[in-house]
């Protein structure tokens, strides 16, 4: 069972789509959000959750004080679950609901306006490296100058090509079979 870990909607139960998604484990979410809070990356942030699955990452952000969240999920049944979870979290925490977009990530990024302060990219493990890079390149113009991008993939995956999107690596951490890469917009060359 997946729940919101902390914040105004703490304890709210989230449904998980029956297939086609891979929810971030509670252990990884606890560690990730502890680090995000200690970095002051959540409070008041405009959040983007790509490949949302259940929406747990974006919804956890709202519960912990993010100003707004856009959750992008391509699968129709998974998007329906995200909508339901967004309503549960909004009600439990007295929060404005997240905006759920039933769309491919690339299509959403081509029409989105940004800027986003905090982005979660947790693509299916079988997403090709080229597709991952293309998504990061499409995301780059939508980032605030001090944005933080957190990418989650299998430990066995090739690291994302951050440089192609003008991003610089801040940290990399592995939890079992999962690796998180934290990145930020690279400083312009002098």
C-alpha positions as CSV (number, residue, x, y, z in Angstrom):
1,X,0.0,0.0,0.0
2,X,1.3,3.5,-0.9
3,X,0.6,6.4,1.4
4,X,1.6,10.1,1.6
5,X,4.5,10.0,4.1
6,X,4.3,13.6,5.6
7,X,2.7,17.0,5.4
8,X,-0.9,18.1,5.4
9,X,-2.2,14.9,3.7
10,X,0.0,12.6,5.7
11,X,-1.4,9.0,5.8
12,X,-3.6,9.5,2.7
13,X,-3.8,6.2,0.9
14,X,-2.9,6.2,-2.8
15,X,-4.1,3.6,-5.3
16,X,-1.5,2.2,-7.7
17,X,-2.3,1.3,-11.3
18,X,-2.7,-2.4,-11.8
19,X,-0.1,-2.6,-14.6
20,X,2.4,-0.6,-16.6
21,X,3.9,1.4,-13.7
22,X,6.6,0.9,-11.1
23,X,5.9,2.9,-7.9
24,X,8.8,4.4,-6.1
25,X,9.4,2.4,-2.9
26,X,8.6,4.0,0.4
27,X,12.3,3.8,1.4
28,X,13.4,5.7,-1.7
29,X,10.6,8.3,-1.3
30,X,11.4,8.9,2.4
31,X,15.1,9.4,1.7
32,X,14.4,11.6,-1.4
33,X,11.9,13.8,0.4
34,X,14.1,14.1,3.5
35,X,16.9,15.4,1.3
36,X,14.6,17.7,-0.7
37,X,13.2,19.2,2.5
38,X,16.7,19.8,3.9
39,X,17.6,21.5,0.6
40,X,14.5,23.8,0.9
41,X,13.4,22.5,-2.6
42,X,9.7,21.9,-1.9
43,X,8.1,24.8,-0.1
44,X,6.3,27.0,-2.6
45,X,7.7,25.0,-5.6
46,X,6.0,24.5,-8.9
47,X,6.4,20.8,-9.4
48,X,6.3,18.6,-12.5
49,X,5.9,14.8,-12.2
50,X,6.7,13.1,-15.5
51,X,5.6,9.5,-16.0
52,X,3.5,10.0,-12.9
53,X,2.3,6.4,-12.4
54,X,0.3,6.8,-9.2
55,X,1.3,10.4,-8.8
56,X,3.0,9.7,-5.5
57,X,6.0,12.0,-6.0
58,X,4.1,15.0,-7.1
59,X,1.3,14.5,-4.5
60,X,3.9,14.0,-1.7
61,X,5.3,17.4,-2.8
62,X,1.9,19.1,-2.6
63,X,1.4,17.6,0.9
64,X,4.7,19.0,2.0
65,X,4.0,22.6,0.8
66,X,4.6,22.8,-3.0
67,X,2.5,25.6,-4.5
68,X,1.3,23.5,-7.5
69,X,1.9,20.2,-9.3
70,X,1.4,19.0,-12.8
71,X,1.3,15.2,-13.1
72,X,1.8,13.7,-16.6
73,X,0.7,10.1,-17.3
74,X,0.2,8.6,-20.8
75,X,-1.8,5.5,-19.8
76,X,-5.5,6.1,-19.7
77,X,-6.2,3.8,-16.7
78,X,-3.1,5.0,-14.9
79,X,-4.2,8.7,-15.5
80,X,-7.6,7.8,-14.0
81,X,-5.8,6.5,-10.9
82,X,-3.7,9.7,-10.7
83,X,-6.9,11.8,-10.9
84,X,-8.4,9.8,-8.1
85,X,-5.3,10.1,-5.9
86,X,-5.0,13.8,-6.6
87,X,-8.6,14.2,-5.3
88,X,-7.9,12.1,-2.2
89,X,-4.8,14.1,-1.3
90,X,-6.5,17.5,-2.0
91,X,-9.4,16.5,0.3
92,X,-7.2,15.0,3.0
93,X,-4.8,18.0,3.2
94,X,-7.2,20.8,2.3
95,X,-5.1,21.5,-0.7
96,X,-5.6,22.7,-4.2
97,X,-5.7,19.6,-6.4
98,X,-2.8,18.7,-8.7
99,X,-3.4,19.1,-12.4
100,X,-3.4,15.7,-14.2
101,X,-2.5,15.6,-17.9
102,X,-3.2,12.4,-19.8
103,X,-0.5,12.8,-22.4
104,X,2.8,11.6,-23.6
105,X,5.7,13.4,-21.8
106,X,7.0,14.8,-25.1
107,X,3.7,16.1,-26.2
108,X,3.1,17.7,-22.8
109,X,6.5,19.3,-22.7
110,X,6.0,20.8,-26.2
111,X,2.9,22.7,-25.0
112,X,3.8,23.4,-21.3
113,X,4.7,26.9,-20.2
114,X,6.8,26.5,-17.0
115,X,8.8,27.5,-15.2
116,X,9.1,24.5,-13.0
117,X,11.2,24.5,-9.8
118,X,11.2,20.8,-9.0
119,X,10.8,18.0,-11.6
120,X,10.6,14.2,-11.1
121,X,11.3,12.0,-14.1
122,X,10.6,8.4,-13.3
123,X,10.3,6.8,-16.8
124,X,9.6,3.1,-17.4
125,X,12.8,1.2,-17.2
126,X,12.5,0.2,-20.9
127,X,12.5,3.8,-22.1
128,X,15.5,4.1,-24.5
129,X,18.4,6.4,-23.7
130,X,17.7,8.4,-26.8
131,X,14.1,9.0,-25.7
132,X,15.2,9.9,-22.2
133,X,17.7,12.4,-23.6
134,X,15.1,13.9,-26.0
135,X,12.7,14.3,-23.0
136,X,15.4,16.1,-21.0
137,X,16.2,18.4,-23.9
138,X,12.5,19.3,-24.3
139,X,12.2,19.9,-20.5
140,X,15.2,22.3,-20.3
141,X,13.5,25.5,-21.5
142,X,10.7,24.9,-18.9
143,X,13.1,25.0,-15.9
144,X,13.5,27.9,-13.5
145,X,17.1,29.0,-13.2
146,X,17.4,27.3,-9.8
147,X,15.4,24.2,-10.7
148,X,16.1,20.7,-9.4
149,X,15.5,17.7,-11.6
150,X,15.4,14.2,-10.0
151,X,15.7,11.3,-12.4
152,X,14.9,7.7,-11.2
153,X,16.0,4.7,-13.2
154,X,17.2,1.2,-12.7
155,X,20.7,0.9,-11.4
156,X,21.7,-1.1,-14.5
157,X,20.5,1.8,-16.7
158,X,22.9,4.1,-18.5
159,X,23.2,7.4,-16.6
160,X,21.1,10.1,-18.3
161,X,22.8,12.5,-20.7
162,X,22.4,15.6,-18.6
163,X,24.9,17.7,-20.7
164,X,22.7,17.4,-23.8
165,X,20.0,19.2,-21.9
166,X,22.3,21.8,-20.3
167,X,22.0,20.1,-16.9
168,X,24.8,19.5,-14.4
169,X,24.9,16.5,-12.0
170,X,24.5,17.4,-8.3
171,X,24.4,14.0,-6.8
172,X,23.8,10.3,-7.6
173,X,22.5,7.8,-5.1
174,X,21.6,4.1,-5.4
175,X,19.0,2.3,-3.4
176,X,19.0,-1.4,-4.2
177,X,18.0,-1.6,-7.9
178,X,17.1,2.1,-8.1
179,X,19.4,5.0,-8.8
180,X,18.5,8.7,-8.4
181,X,20.3,11.4,-10.3
182,X,19.9,15.0,-9.1
183,X,20.6,17.7,-11.6
184,X,20.3,21.5,-12.0
185,X,20.6,23.9,-14.9
186,X,24.3,24.2,-15.7
187,X,25.8,27.7,-15.2
188,X,26.2,29.5,-18.6
189,X,29.8,29.5,-19.9
190,X,31.5,32.8,-19.2
